[in-house]
Amino acid sequence: MVKRILLFFCLLLSFGYIAAQQKVDFQPPVEGQSFLSGTFGELRAGHFHTGVDIKTDGVEGKRVYSAASGYVARIVVSPTGYGKALYIAHPNGYTTVYGHLQSFRKDIAQYVRDVQFSKKSFAIDISLKPDQFVVNQGDFIALSGNSGGSGGPHLHFEIRETDTEYPVNPLKFNFLNVNDGRCPCINSIAVFPYNGKSFVNGYNKPLFRDVSGDCNKHSLADTSTILVQDKVYFGVRTFDLMDKINNRNGIYFVKCYFDSDLIFHYQTDSTSFYQGRCVNSIIDYPTYQTKKTRYYKTYFEPNNNSMLLKPTGHDGLVQITDNKVHTVTFVVSDCYDNTSKVEFKIRRDEGEHPVINDDSEYHFKFYESNKLETDYLKVSTDRYALFDNIDFDVYTTNSKDERLLSPVYHIGDKTLASFKKISVSIKLDPAKTNAYKPEQLYVGSETSTGWSPIIGKVADGWINFSVYGFGNFAVMADTEKPSVSCGKLKDDAVADLTGVRQLRVIIKDDKSGISKYFPTLNGDWIIMDYDAKNDVLIYDFDSHAVKGTNLLKIEVTDKCGNTTVYERKFLH
């Protein structure tokens, strides 16, 4: 105990001194060579990846170590996101994050368990004092896992600036045992028309060309000169490769040159969680929505303030006014200076093309607050909620889907992204909605596979909700209780679970989704881990299971307030 107290005070003294010296000394959080299945700044759905994903041979239970000395500053347990995660603050001014863990070190695990019981909640998010869990560099802290929103066993590892909480690129510190002698791959390039006066090879639509080759020998399959008229911008689809693995990871930087002028520079040094939605402006969002492929685009939308975009003095748009042939060059690189390049030729199209006029009814400006109101629909945005000015239409269609309690409201379309959420209100039809309780009503957002739930609030005959982006929406209702099932427990008999160490219970709600659950065993609250991606509650038998007959009771409530009470008896 005395040694731990002395270590704690030494750490406090060193925090100020080492931070002043800007000394950074990390070690890998796992043993052996680090193979990565995800890199910093990688393009993800609605956000940038803020760390590196270290492969764990496809299994859970690998030992995880503190990358530097410090103390456990935060512990999070969640059914989604990072799952079970540790945050360790270090005297060098950084905090390291370890996500998707299977379990914590024994003393940390006991502390977490005590907090969960005190709060009667599996999900917790707690901040700790500097003297509670002091760690040395290389101390064992956890076992790797697949918890939260993980798509497979791995360790999510981050480095953040402690003061700002800005994530920074771990590969720039050069301490992970990564071998990478492979160049990034460039799949294809694109040329996009900017507006109705823009044409690419005679059409007012994007042109895509496949690319093949390696490193600086990439080339287009079709090398003919591309004709452009008025303003256009460019895009590239690329990923990085590393030694001995075939994972398609994100790149470190993308640069685009028009002749010798740098017009676009994306570089993954540091980012901000607040700017996560800027990913939908870094990519050509309409192409992502229609083709499900991500192109880094050169056009710098005026309200895209991402730290990953480096100033070039250029907005990424090109308009050719001479008759010369010009060269567009994309250069991409990983963190280990493996670089690939591709170039193509463009020149001005001297032909005549009819201007495509935009006759959209509504026009929202990104630098203003915006509002539209009809008898049945209201849409509004705050200032700087959009990346750029947008033009769109609003109309309704009737659907044969009997689940819908309103027409389908088409508000622009899914190709329009937003930086912040927009506010929407839909007028309720009493003839269709009065049969339901207000809390049972929700809004469906149309996707390629059906309707995704958005929980709103009913007030004064309207349902109000907020959403990122635009699209198609309709009012729906959820009166169905969640389903709860367990193959080992019986409806009409006492199951014999003698010798069983773990119980798995499936909970599902196909409409509004699961909101909360409350499990008890013999009247006492118990910890049941919730793996939301697999719809399963997991109970590891403990002292709450008594010898003889036990009563398990789980109350599961969906986001519209429908509750199922599940009760089963078993022997143990």
C-alpha positions in Angstrom: 0.0 0.0 0.0 2.8 2.4 0.9 4.5 1.7 -2.4 1.3 2.5 -4.3 0.8 5.8 -2.5 4.4 6.8 -3.2 3.9 5.8 -6.9 0.8 7.9 -7.0 2.5 11.0 -5.7 5.4 10.5 -8.1 3.0 10.3 -10.9 1.4 13.6 -9.9 4.7 15.3 -9.8 5.7 13.9 -13.1 2.5 14.9 -14.9 3.5 18.6 -14.9 7.2 18.0 -15.6 6.9 15.4 -18.4 4.0 17.4 -20.1 6.3 20.4 -20.1 9.0 18.4 -21.8 6.6 17.0 -24.3 8.1 13.6 -23.9 6.0 10.7 -25.3 6.9 7.2 -24.4 4.3 4.5 -25.2 4.6 0.7 -25.7 2.2 -1.6 -27.6 -0.9 -2.6 -25.7 -0.7 -6.2 -26.9 2.2 -8.6 -27.2 3.9 -9.4 -30.5 3.5 -7.8 -33.9 0.5 -5.6 -34.4 -1.7 -6.4 -37.4 -4.3 -3.7 -38.0 -7.9 -4.2 -39.3 -8.6 -0.4 -39.0 -6.6 2.8 -39.0 -7.0 6.3 -37.7 -9.2 8.6 -39.8 -10.7 5.8 -41.7 -14.0 6.6 -43.3 -16.9 5.0 -41.4 -20.7 5.4 -41.5 -21.4 8.9 -40.0 -17.9 9.3 -38.4 -14.2 9.0 -38.7 -12.4 6.1 -37.0 -10.6 7.6 -34.1 -8.1 4.9 -33.3 -6.5 1.8 -34.6 -8.1 -1.7 -34.5 -5.5 -4.3 -33.5 -6.3 -7.9 -34.7 -6.3 -10.6 -32.0 -6.1 -13.7 -34.2 -9.9 -13.9 -34.4 -10.3 -14.7 -30.8 -11.1 -13.0 -27.5 -9.1 -13.1 -24.3 -5.7 -11.7 -25.4 -3.9 -9.9 -22.6 -4.0 -6.1 -22.8 -1.4 -3.9 -21.2 -1.2 -0.2 -20.3 0.7 1.7 -23.0 2.2 4.0 -20.4 2.2 4.8 -16.7 -0.8 6.8 -15.3 -4.1 6.1 -13.8 -7.5 4.7 -14.8 -9.5 7.9 -15.4 -12.7 6.5 -16.8 -14.5 3.2 -17.2 -17.4 2.7 -19.6 -19.6 -0.4 -19.9 -22.1 -0.2 -22.8 -24.2 -2.6 -24.9 -23.1 -0.6 -28.0 -20.2 1.6 -29.0 -16.9 0.6 -27.4 -18.6 -1.9 -25.1 -16.3 -2.4 -22.1 -13.7 0.3 -22.3 -10.9 1.7 -20.1 -9.4 5.2 -20.3 -6.0 5.7 -18.8 -4.6 9.2 -18.3 -0.8 9.7 -18.6 1.5 12.4 -17.3 2.6 13.0 -20.9 -0.6 14.9 -21.6 -2.4 12.0 -23.4 -5.1 9.5 -22.5 -5.1 6.0 -24.0 -8.4 4.2 -24.7 -8.9 0.4 -24.8 -12.2 -0.6 -26.3 -14.4 -3.7 -27.0 -12.8 -5.5 -24.0 -14.0 -8.9 -22.8 -13.2 -8.2 -19.2 -11.2 -6.0 -16.9 -8.4 -6.9 -14.5 -9.7 -8.5 -11.4 -9.6 -5.5 -9.0 -11.0 -3.1 -11.7 -13.7 -5.7 -12.5 -14.8 -5.9 -8.8 -15.0 -2.1 -8.6 -17.1 -2.1 -11.8 -19.3 -4.8 -10.4 -19.9 -2.9 -7.2 -20.9 0.2 -9.2 -23.3 -1.8 -11.3 -25.0 -3.2 -8.3 -25.2 0.2 -6.6 -26.8 1.7 -9.8 -28.7 -1.5 -10.7 -27.5 -1.0 -14.2 -25.2 -3.0 -16.6 -24.4 0.1 -18.5 -22.2 2.6 -16.6 -19.9 5.5 -17.4 -17.8 6.6 -14.4 -14.9 9.0 -13.8 -12.3 8.0 -11.3 -9.9 9.8 -9.0 -6.2 9.7 -9.8 -5.4 7.5 -6.7 -8.0 4.8 -7.3 -6.2 2.7 -10.0 -2.6 3.7 -10.6 -0.9 1.7 -13.3 2.7 1.3 -14.5 3.6 1.0 -18.1 3.2 -2.6 -19.2 0.8 -3.5 -16.4 -1.9 -6.0 -17.3 -5.3 -4.2 -17.4 -7.8 -6.3 -19.3 -8.6 -9.1 -21.8 -9.4 -8.2 -25.4 -12.9 -9.0 -26.6 -15.8 -8.3 -28.9 -18.1 -6.2 -26.7 -20.2 -3.3 -27.8 -20.6 -2.5 -31.5 -17.5 -4.5 -32.5 -17.8 -6.5 -35.7 -15.4 -9.2 -34.6 -12.7 -9.8 -31.9 -10.1 -7.1 -31.8 -8.7 -4.3 -29.6 -9.7 -0.7 -30.4 -6.9 1.5 -29.2 -6.9 5.3 -29.1 -4.6 8.1 -28.0 -6.3 11.4 -27.1 -5.1 14.7 -25.9 -6.2 14.7 -22.3 -7.2 18.4 -22.2 -9.0 18.7 -25.5 -10.1 15.0 -25.9 -9.0 15.3 -29.5 -8.0 11.8 -30.8 -4.6 11.7 -32.5 -3.1 9.2 -34.8 -1.4 6.4 -32.8 0.8 5.4 -35.8 2.5 8.8 -35.8 4.1 7.9 -32.4 5.8 5.0 -34.1 5.7 2.5 -31.1 3.3 -0.1 -32.4 5.0 -3.2 -33.9 3.5 -2.7 -37.4 5.3 -3.9 -40.5 4.1 -2.1 -43.6 6.0 -2.1 -46.9 3.0 -2.1 -49.2 1.7 0.8 -51.1 -1.9 2.0 -50.9 -4.3 0.8 -53.6 -6.1 3.2 -55.9 -9.3 1.6 -57.3 -10.9 4.3 -59.3 -11.1 8.1 -60.0 -14.2 10.2 -60.6 -15.0 13.6 -62.2 -18.1 15.2 -60.8 -20.2 18.1 -62.3 -20.6 20.9 -59.8 -24.0 22.3 -61.0 -26.4 22.4 -63.9 -23.9 24.2 -66.1 -21.2 21.5 -65.6 -20.7 18.7 -68.0 -18.2 15.7 -68.0 -17.8 14.1 -71.4 -21.0 15.7 -72.5 -23.2 14.6 -69.6 -24.3 16.3 -66.4 -23.4 13.3 -64.3 -20.3 11.9 -62.7 -17.8 10.0 -64.7 -16.0 7.0 -63.1 -12.9 5.3 -64.4 -11.2 2.2 -63.0 -7.6 2.2 -62.0 -5.1 -0.6 -61.9 -1.4 -0.9 -61.0 0.8 -0.5 -57.9 2.5 2.3 -56.1 3.5 5.0 -58.6 2.6 2.8 -61.6 -1.2 3.2 -61.2 -3.0 4.0 -64.4 -6.5 4.3 -65.8 -8.0 1.5 -67.8 -9.3 4.2 -70.2 -6.6 6.8 -70.7 -8.5 9.1 -73.1 -8.6 12.8 -72.2 -11.7 13.7 -70.2 -13.7 16.7 -71.5 -15.2 19.1 -68.9 -17.3 22.2 -69.1 -17.7 24.8 -66.4 -16.9 23.9 -62.8 -16.0 20.3 -61.8 -14.3 18.5 -59.0 -12.5 15.2 -58.6 -12.7 12.0 -56.5 -10.6 9.0 -55.7 -11.4 5.6 -54.2 -8.5 4.2 -52.3 -7.4 2.0 -49.4 -4.2 0.9 -47.7 -2.7 -2.5 -47.4 -0.2 -3.9 -44.9 2.3 -6.7 -44.8 0.9 -10.3 -44.3 -2.7 -9.2 -44.1 -5.4 -8.3 -46.7 -7.5 -5.9 -44.6 -8.5 -2.8 -46.5 -7.5 0.0 -44.2 -7.8 3.8 -44.4 -5.0 5.9 -45.8 -2.9 8.6 -44.1 -3.2 11.3 -46.6 -4.7 12.1 -50.0 -3.5 15.0 -52.1 -4.8 16.2 -55.4 -2.9 18.4 -57.9 -4.3 20.3 -60.9 -1.2 20.5 -62.9 1.3 21.6 -60.3 -1.2 23.3 -58.0 -2.3 21.5 -54.8 -6.1 21.8 -54.6 -6.9 19.2 -52.0 -5.1 17.8 -49.0 -6.7 15.3 -46.5 -4.4 14.1 -43.7 -5.2 12.0 -40.6 -3.1 13.5 -37.8 -5.9 14.6 -35.4 -9.6 15.0 -35.3 -12.5 16.0 -33.1 -15.6 14.0 -32.1 -17.7 17.1 -32.7 -16.6 17.0 -36.4 -17.4 13.3 -36.9 -20.3 14.1 -39.3 -17.9 15.9 -41.6 -17.1 12.5 -43.0 -20.2 12.9 -45.1 -18.7 16.0 -46.6 -15.2 14.6 -47.1 -16.8 11.9 -49.3 -19.1 12.5 -52.3 -22.2 11.7 -50.3 -24.6 11.2 -53.3 -22.3 8.6 -54.7 -22.1 6.8 -51.3 -25.8 6.8 -51.1 -26.4 5.5 -54.6 -23.4 3.2 -55.2 -22.4 2.4 -51.6 -18.8 3.3 -52.4 -16.8 6.2 -50.8 -14.8 8.6 -52.9 -12.7 11.3 -51.3 -13.8 14.4 -53.1 -11.8 17.5 -53.7 -14.6 20.0 -53.4 -14.2 21.8 -50.0 -17.8 22.5 -48.9 -17.9 25.9 -47.1 -19.2 24.5 -43.7 -16.8 21.5 -43.6 -14.4 22.5 -40.9 -12.8 19.1 -40.4 -9.4 19.2 -38.8 -8.5 16.4 -41.4 -8.7 18.9 -44.2 -5.5 20.9 -44.6 -5.7 24.4 -46.1 -4.6 24.7 -49.7 -6.0 28.1 -50.6 -8.3 26.3 -53.0 -11.9 25.1 -52.8 -11.2 22.0 -54.9 -13.3 23.1 -57.9 -11.7 23.5 -61.3 -12.9 25.5 -64.3 -10.8 25.3 -67.4 -10.9 28.4 -69.6 -8.1 27.7 -72.0 -7.7 25.0 -74.7 -4.7 23.2 -73.1 -4.7 19.7 -71.9 -4.2 19.6 -68.1 -3.1 16.9 -65.7 -4.9 15.9 -62.5 -2.8 13.9 -60.1 -3.9 12.0 -57.0 -1.2 11.1 -54.5 -2.1 8.8 -51.5 0.2 7.6 -48.7 0.1 5.6 -45.5 1.9 6.5 -42.3 5.0 4.6 -43.4 5.7 6.7 -46.5 4.5 4.1 -48.9 3.0 6.2 -51.7 0.8 5.6 -54.7 0.0 8.0 -57.5 -2.3 8.1 -60.5 -2.8 10.9 -63.0 -5.2 11.6 -65.9 -5.8 14.2 -68.5 -8.6 16.7 -68.9 -9.4 19.7 -71.1 -12.2 22.1 -71.8 -15.2 20.9 -73.7 -15.9 23.5 -76.4 -19.3 22.0 -77.3 -22.7 23.5 -76.5 -24.8 21.8 -73.9 -28.2 22.9 -72.6 -28.1 24.2 -69.0 -30.0 22.1 -66.5 -32.0 24.5 -64.4 -32.8 23.7 -60.8 -36.5 24.4 -60.3 -36.6 23.1 -56.7 -39.2 24.8 -54.5 -37.1 25.2 -51.4 -33.6 26.7 -50.8 -31.8 26.4 -47.5 -28.6 28.4 -46.9 -25.9 26.8 -44.7 -25.0 30.1 -42.9 -28.6 30.9 -41.9 -31.3 29.3 -39.8 -33.9 27.9 -42.2 -37.6 27.0 -41.9 -40.4 25.7 -44.1 -44.0 25.2 -43.0 -47.1 23.7 -44.6 -50.3 22.6 -43.1 -48.9 19.1 -42.5 -45.2 19.5 -42.3 -42.5 21.7 -40.6 -38.8 21.5 -41.4 -36.1 23.7 -39.8 -32.4 23.9 -39.4 -30.1 25.9 -37.1 -27.3 28.1 -38.6 -24.4 26.0 -39.9 -26.4 22.8 -39.7 -25.7 22.2 -43.4 -22.4 21.8 -45.2 -23.5 23.9 -48.1 -26.5 25.6 -49.6 -29.1 23.1 -50.8 -32.1 23.1 -53.1 -34.8 20.5 -52.6 -38.5 19.6 -53.0 -41.1 18.3 -50.6 -43.9 16.1 -51.6 -46.0 13.2 -50.3 -46.9 9.8 -51.7 -49.4 7.2 -50.4 -48.2 3.8 -49.6 -49.9 0.4 -49.5 -47.9 -0.5 -46.4 -50.6 -0.9 -43.7 -48.2 -0.1 -41.0 -48.0 3.6 -42.0 -50.3 6.0 -40.3 -49.5 8.9 -42.7 -48.5 9.6 -46.2 -44.8 9.2 -46.9 -43.2 12.6 -46.7 -40.3 13.1 -49.2 -38.1 15.8 -47.8 -35.4 16.3 -50.4 -33.7 12.8 -50.7 -31.2 10.6 -49.0 -28.3 12.1 -51.0 -28.5 15.4 -48.9 -26.3 15.2 -45.8 -26.3 17.6 -42.8 -23.6 18.5 -40.2 -26.2 18.8 -37.4 -29.6 17.3 -37.0 -32.6 19.0 -38.7 -35.9 19.4 -36.9 -39.1 17.9 -38.5 -42.7 17.9 -37.4 -45.5 15.9 -39.0 -49.2 16.6 -38.5 -51.0 13.6 -37.1 -54.2 12.4 -38.7 -56.6 11.8 -35.7 -58.6 9.2 -37.7 -55.4 7.0 -37.9 -53.6 7.9 -34.7 -56.2 8.5 -32.0 -56.4 4.7 -31.4 -52.8 4.8 -30.0 -51.2 6.2 -26.9 -49.0 9.2 -27.8 -45.9 7.3 -26.6 -46.7 4.4 -29.0 -46.2 6.6 -32.1 -42.9 7.0 -33.8 -41.5 8.0 -37.1 -40.1 5.6 -39.7 -37.2 6.7 -41.9 -37.1 4.8 -45.2 -34.0 2.7 -45.9 -33.1 0.2 -48.6 -34.3 -2.6 -46.3 -37.4 -1.1 -44.7 -38.1 1.5 -42.1 -35.7 2.6 -39.4 -37.3 3.9 -36.2 -36.9 7.5 -35.0 -38.4 8.2 -31.6 -40.2 11.6 -31.5 -42.4 13.5 -29.1 -46.1 14.0 -29.7 -47.5 17.5 -28.8 -50.5 19.4 -29.9 -51.4 17.1 -32.7 -47.9 16.9 -34.2 -45.1 14.4 -33.8 -41.7 16.2 -33.6 -38.3 14.6 -34.2 -34.8 15.4 -35.3 -32.6 13.5 -37.8 -29.3 13.8 -39.6 -29.8 14.4 -43.3 -32.9 14.3 -45.5 -35.1 11.5 -46.9 -38.5 9.8 -46.7 -40.5 9.7 -43.4 -43.8 8.4 -42.2 -45.7 8.0 -38.9 -45.9 4.5 -37.5 -47.0 2.9 -34.2 -45.6 0.2 -32.0 -48.1 -1.7 -29.8 -46.2 -4.9 -29.7 -44.3 -6.0 -26.6 -40.6 -7.1 -27.0 -40.0 -10.8 -27.4 -38.0 -12.7 -24.7 -36.8 -16.3 -25.0 -34.3 -18.7 -23.7 -33.8 -22.2 -25.1 -32.7 -23.6 -21.7 -35.8 -22.4 -19.8 -39.3 -23.9 -20.1 -42.7 -22.2 -20.2 -44.6 -24.7 -18.2 -42.0 -26.6 -16.2 -39.0 -26.0 -13.9 -35.8 -26.4 -15.9 -32.9 -28.2 -14.4 -29.8 -26.0 -14.8 -27.7 -27.9 -12.3 -24.0 -27.4 -13.4 -24.8 -24.7 -15.9 -22.5 -21.7 -15.6 -24.0 -19.3 -18.0 -27.5 -18.4 -19.2 -28.3 -16.6 -22.4 -31.6 -14.9 -23.0 -32.7 -13.4 -26.3 -34.5 -10.1 -26.3 -35.8 -8.5 -29.5 -38.1 -5.7 -30.6 -38.6 -5.4 -34.4 -40.3 -2.0 -34.4 -39.1 0.8 -32.1 -36.2 -1.2 -30.5 -35.2 -2.1 -27.0 -35.0 0.7 -24.5 -34.3 -0.9 -21.2 -34.4 -4.1 -19.2 -34.4 -5.0 -15.5 -33.4 -8.5 -14.5 -33.9 -10.0 -11.0 -33.2 -13.5 -9.6 -35.2 -14.5 -6.5 -36.2 -10.8 -6.1 -32.6 -9.4 -6.2 -31.2 -7.4 -9.2 -28.5 -9.2 -11.1 -25.9 -8.3 -13.7 -26.9 -9.5 -17.1 -24.5 -8.3 -19.8 -26.3 -6.9 -22.8 -24.8 -7.7 -26.2 -27.1 -5.5 -28.3 -25.7 -6.4 -31.7 -26.7 -10.1 -31.0 -29.9 -9.3 -29.0 -28.7 -11.3 -26.1 -28.6 -10.9 -22.3 -25.9 -13.0 -20.6 -25.9 -14.1 -17.0 -22.9 -15.7 -15.4 -24.1 -17.7 -12.4 -23.1 -16.2 -9.1 -24.2 -16.3 -5.5 -27.7 -15.0 -6.4 -28.5 -18.4 -7.7 -29.4 -20.6 -4.7 -29.4 -24.3 -4.4 -32.9 -25.5 -5.3 -35.6 -23.6 -7.1 -34.9 -20.1 -8.5 -37.2 -17.5 -10.0 -35.7 -15.4 -12.9 -37.7 -12.3 -13.8 -36.8 -9.9 -16.6 -38.8 -6.8 -17.5 -38.0 -5.6 -21.0 -39.3 -2.3 -22.4 -39.1 -1.0 -25.9 -38.7 2.6 -26.9 -42.5 3.1 -27.2 -43.2 1.9 -23.6 -44.4 -1.6 -24.3 -43.2 -4.0 -21.6 -42.8 -7.8 -21.4 -42.4 -9.4 -18.0 -40.6 -12.7 -18.5 -40.7 -15.2 -15.6 -39.2 -18.7 -15.4 -38.2 -21.1 -12.7 -35.1 -23.3 -12.7 -33.2 -25.6 -10.5 -29.6 -25.0 -9.7 
